[in-house]
Amino acid sequence: MNAFESVNAQTWKNALEQESGLILDVRTNMEFEEGLIEGAVNMDIFSEDFMDQLHGLDKLKPWFVYCRSGVRSKRAMWLMQEIGFVRVCELDGGILEWMSAGYEVLPM
């Protein structure tokens, strides 16, 4: 897999299982409370300190990023690339794609 890429739900899930990466949900807190992918950490891309929060993450670990539909997570992936993350895999279509593929979303 490439260091920075957008993939469908099945590929994202398989890569996550193989690489034991960390999951970043960049939706708003309100969206996050509606349900999440197991193991996800929430950091709202719209928050004023989003970049500061990103700088506090381990840039050497693989990160798996998602949002609601894939727009914000693509932006987050490119921001992460710009500041030195080595591996970011973005869920194309977001959590909506994840649910469409029949994968579990946990209640908050």
C-alpha positions as CSV (number, residue, x, y, z in Angstrom):
1,M,0.0,0.0,0.0
2,N,1.0,3.6,-0.6
3,A,2.0,5.8,2.3
4,F,-1.0,8.1,1.7
5,E,-4.1,6.8,0.0
6,S,-7.9,6.7,0.0
7,V,-9.4,3.3,-0.1
8,N,-12.8,1.6,0.1
9,A,-14.2,0.1,3.3
10,Q,-13.1,-3.4,2.7
11,T,-9.5,-2.4,1.9
12,W,-9.4,0.0,4.8
13,K,-10.6,-2.7,7.3
14,N,-8.1,-5.2,5.9
15,A,-5.2,-2.8,6.1
16,L,-6.2,-1.8,9.6
17,E,-6.2,-5.4,10.7
18,Q,-2.8,-6.1,9.1
19,E,-1.0,-3.0,10.3
20,S,-2.6,-2.6,13.7
21,G,-2.9,1.1,13.1
22,L,-4.6,3.8,15.1
23,I,-8.0,5.2,14.0
24,L,-8.7,8.9,13.8
25,D,-12.3,10.2,13.4
26,V,-12.2,13.8,12.3
27,R,-16.0,14.5,12.6
28,T,-17.6,16.9,15.0
29,N,-18.1,15.7,18.6
30,M,-21.9,15.6,17.9
31,E,-21.3,13.3,14.9
32,F,-18.9,11.2,16.9
33,E,-21.6,10.7,19.6
34,E,-23.9,9.2,17.0
35,G,-21.6,6.2,16.6
36,L,-18.0,5.4,15.9
37,I,-15.7,2.7,14.4
38,E,-14.3,0.7,17.2
39,G,-11.1,2.1,18.6
40,A,-11.5,5.5,17.1
41,V,-10.2,8.7,18.7
42,N,-12.1,11.8,17.9
43,M,-10.4,15.1,16.9
44,D,-12.8,17.6,15.2
45,I,-11.1,18.9,12.1
46,F,-13.0,22.2,12.6
47,S,-11.6,22.8,16.0
48,E,-9.2,25.7,16.4
49,D,-6.5,23.5,17.9
50,F,-6.8,20.6,15.4
51,M,-3.3,21.2,14.0
52,D,-1.9,21.3,17.6
53,Q,-3.6,18.1,18.3
54,L,-2.2,16.5,15.2
55,H,1.3,17.6,16.2
56,G,0.8,15.7,19.4
57,L,0.2,12.3,17.7
58,D,2.8,9.7,16.9
59,K,3.8,10.4,13.3
60,L,5.6,7.1,12.9
61,K,2.6,4.8,13.4
62,P,0.1,4.0,10.7
63,W,-3.1,6.1,11.0
64,F,-6.5,5.3,9.6
65,V,-8.7,8.4,9.1
66,Y,-12.4,8.8,8.5
67,C,-15.2,11.3,8.7
68,R,-18.8,11.2,7.6
69,S,-18.5,11.0,3.8
70,G,-14.8,11.3,3.0
71,V,-14.3,15.0,2.4
72,R,-12.9,16.1,5.8
73,S,-10.8,12.9,6.2
74,K,-9.1,13.5,2.8
75,R,-8.2,17.0,4.0
76,A,-6.9,15.6,7.3
77,M,-4.8,13.0,5.4
78,W,-3.1,15.7,3.4
79,L,-2.5,17.9,6.5
80,M,-1.0,14.9,8.2
81,Q,1.3,14.3,5.2
82,E,2.4,17.9,5.3
83,I,3.5,17.8,8.9
84,G,5.4,14.5,8.6
85,F,3.2,11.5,9.2
86,V,4.6,8.5,7.4
87,R,1.5,6.4,6.8
88,V,-2.1,7.6,6.6
89,C,-4.9,5.5,5.0
90,E,-8.2,7.4,4.5
91,L,-11.6,5.8,4.3
92,D,-13.1,6.9,1.0
93,G,-16.8,7.5,1.5
94,G,-16.3,7.8,5.3
95,I,-18.4,6.1,7.9
96,L,-21.4,6.1,5.5
97,E,-19.3,3.8,3.2
98,W,-18.3,1.7,6.2
99,M,-22.0,1.2,7.2
100,S,-23.0,0.6,3.6
101,A,-20.4,-2.3,3.5
102,G,-22.1,-3.8,6.5
103,Y,-19.4,-3.1,9.1
104,E,-20.1,-2.4,12.7
105,V,-20.6,1.1,14.1
106,L,-20.5,1.3,17.9
107,P,-22.8,3.5,20.0
108,M,-21.1,6.1,22.1
